[in-house]
């Protein structure tokens, strides 16, 4: 019996902010590699997640949410998301079924008309709507674009995600296994650790802080006793934000460190010593040089 030819390829996940792109990525991969928050613009870079079976390997690109730009960082995020579409075998256009079609969805659908990549419409959060409402919603979306496939799912619950993976297989060409079967992301550990720290801040701070923070790992090394030492800097734009993140008598920063350390220990499988520092870089989101220093490279 002839062995099936191995298939591989790249698949982008695009959509408005907060529709569940990172949740879907983590559900498929089986562990947290993309941070999640109920605040928009959580994902800023393309996060690569690797899903491998005996027959195929899919490299998922979880892109920033496409939104109305308010800064150079926002401009970078939109360019990153839309620029990804020329590099992939297929794209998942993820929408929030519980919210119906919005202006942001229509804008993205217009952008999709400019590319030839097969687009799979993924209606997420179907656990939040009544089943009879699904078919009329699908018909509304059909009018926006000629989708290659339409798949309703709940990324949070994992409902119908296997069906989505089966549909993706149809668009993968024969190809090599790019990554070892036990590798789930191509990002360095420092990047994922910084993102996990940022996630905790997003969960714990008020509305004016989240978009103004960036996290970089200054030092990461294994000590002689096997403990992984990590020193991270949290950048904010204003002194008042620095005070918010540190909290009363350092309480909030301490809790950020405690929760982040737990996630990082699960990620690395080692004991972690985590040091956090908070520094002010005024208006960093609009400064090209600072954005480059923090890892935001336009067009990559």
N, C-alpha and C positions, 0 to 999 in steps of 0.2 A: 504494500500500500504506500503510495507516494505521500511524503510528509508535506504538510501545509507550508506554503512559503511565509516566512516571517514578514510582518508588516510594521511600519513605524511612521511617525509623523508628528507635526506640531499642530496644536489646536488652541486658538485664542478664546478667552471668555471675556465678552464685552457687555456693556450695559450701563445704565444710570448708576449713580452711587446708591449703595444700601439696598441692592436687589438680591444679594446673597451670593455674589461671585466667590468670595473667600470661603463661605460656608460650603459651597459645592466642591471647591478644590479640596478642602480638608476632608469632606465626606468621601470623595473618590480615592484620595491617597491613603486615608485611614489614620491620619494623625495631623496635628496642627502644624502647618508650615506657613500659612497665611493668617495674619491677625484679623480678628473679627470685632466689630463694634457697631452699635446702632447709630453712630455718628457718620455722616457722609464723608467721602474722601479719605477713608481709612487706608486704602491701598494706594501707594504713590509710585511704586516701581512695578515693572513686570515681574511677577513672582512665577518661577518655573517649578511646576510639580510634575513628578515622573510616575506614571502608572504602567506597570509591567505585568503581562500575563505570559503564558507559554507560547501564545501565537503572535503577540504584538506588544509594542511599547508606544504609549502616547505621552508626549511632553506638553502639559497644559501651561498656558501663559495666562495668569490671572492679572488682568490689566486694571489700571486706575479707572474709577467711574468717570464717564464722560459727562461734563457739567459746564455750566456757564462760568467762564474763567473770571477770577477776581484778582489774580496776581500772576507773576511770571511762573510760580510753581504750578498754578492751575493750568497755565498755557502748556507747560512741560507735560503735565499729566494727560491732557487731551491729546497732544501730539504723540505721546507714548502709546496710548490706547489705540488711536486710529492708525498709527504707523505700523503697528503689529500685523494688521490684516493682510499686508502684502507678503508676509513671511510664512504663512501657515497653510496647511492642507484644508482646514475647515475652521469656521468660527461659530461659537455658541453665543447667540444674542439672548441674554438672560433678562427676563422681565418679571415684574412683581404682579402676579395674577390677582392679588387681593386689592391692588390699587387701580386696575384698569389702565388704558392707554393714556400716557401723559405727553406733554410737549417734548420732554427729553427723549422719550421713545421715538417720537416722530422725527426728531432731529437725527438720531442715530440711524433710523431706517433710511433717511435721505442720503446719509454718508455711505451706507452700504450699497447703494445703487452704483457707486463709482468703482466697485471692485468686482472681480469675477470669482472670488473665493466662495465655495458653497457655505451658505449660512443656515444653521440649525436654530430655529426658534425654540427656546426653552422657557416655558411658563412655570416659574417657581412659586412656591408658597401656596400650592393648591390645597394644603391642609387648612387654609384660612378662608376658603370660599365654598359655597354649596355646589355640588356637582352639576346641577342644571345650568349654572352660570358659565361653565367652562366653554361649551361649544360656541355660544354667541361671541365670546371673547376671542376665541380662535379665528372666527370669521372676520372680526374687525382687524386683527393683525394680518390676515391674508391679504387685505387690501393695501397694506403698506409696502409689502415686498414679496417677491417670489421665493419663498423659503424652500430649501432643499428638503427639510424635515421639520415637523412640529412635535415636540415632546413635552407633556406636562409632568412636573416633578415636585417633590418637596425635598429640597437639599437638606433641611434640618432633620427630617425624619428618615431620609434615605429612600423615600417612596419613588419608585420608577427610575431610579438612578441607573440600575443595571440595564434597563431598556435604552436609556440614553447612550450608555457606553457601547451597546450593540450597534446603535445607529452610527456612532462615530467610526466604528471599525470599517464601515462601508466606504469611507472616504480616505482611508490610509493606503498609501502605495506600498509595494514591497520595499523593504529597507532594512538597515542594520539595527541592532540594539545599541543605542547611543550610550546608555548608562548601565552599570551593574544592576541586577534585578532587585537588590536590596536598597538601592539609592532612591530617595523620594524627592529630592530637590537638587538643583545644581548651584544653589546659592551657598556661599561659604557660611560656616556656622556663626561667624561674627554677625553677618547680616540678619540671620534668623533671630539670634539673641537680642540684637538691637530692636527688632520688630516686636518681640515679645514684651520687652520693657515698655515700648511705646503703647502697646495695647493696654497695659495696666493703667497707664496715665489717662488714656482715652476713657476708660471705664470710670475713673475716679474724679475727674476734674470737670469744672463747669464749662459752659458753652464757649466762652471766649478763649479758652486755652488750647483745645485739641489741634486746630490747624496751625497753631504757632509753635508746635514742638517738633524737634528732630532729635534722634538719638544716634550717637556714634560710639563704637567700642574703641577705646583708646589703647587698651592692653588686654590680652587674653593669653594665659599660659598655664601649663600644668606644673604644680608644685611637686616637690620631692615626695610628699605624702599622698599624691594622687589627686588632691583637690585642684579643681580648675579655678584659677583666680581671674576675675573679670573686672575691669574698671571701665565704666561707661559714663559718658557725658550727655546730659539732657540739655539741649539748647532751646531757649525761648526768646521772644522778641522784646519783652519789657520786664522791668524790675518787678512790677506788680504780679506778673505771671510767675516769676521765680518764687515769690512769696507763697503763691497759691500751691505750687507743686511741692515746695518744702513742707508747708502746712504748719500748724501750731506745734511748736517745740519739735519740729521735724517729723511729726506723726504720719503725714500723708506720704512723704518720701520713703519712710521706713516701711510702710505697708506696700507701696509699689515694689520695693526691693524684695520683700518677703514673698509676694505672689509671683513676681518674675523669676525669682530664684527657684521656686517649685517647678515652674514650667520648663526652665532651662535644665534643671536636673533630670526631668523626664526626657528631654530632648537628647541630652548628652550621656545620660546613664552614669554620671559621676557626681560627687559632692561638689557644690559650688560655693565659692566665696565671692560675693558681688558687692562692689563699691559703686555708689552712684554720686555724681556731681551735677549741679545745675549751674549753667552759665547763660549770660545774656548776649545774643547777637542781634542787634537792633535791625528790624525789617529784613531778616535774612531771606524771606520768601521772594523778595524782589531783587536780590543781588545775585547776578550770574556767577560771580566768583565763589560766593559762599555756597550757592546751590551745587556747584561742581565739587567743592570741598566736602560737602555732605553726601555726595554720591548720586546727585541728580544730573545725569548726562543727557542733554537734548539729542533726540534722534536715535538713542540706543534702545 
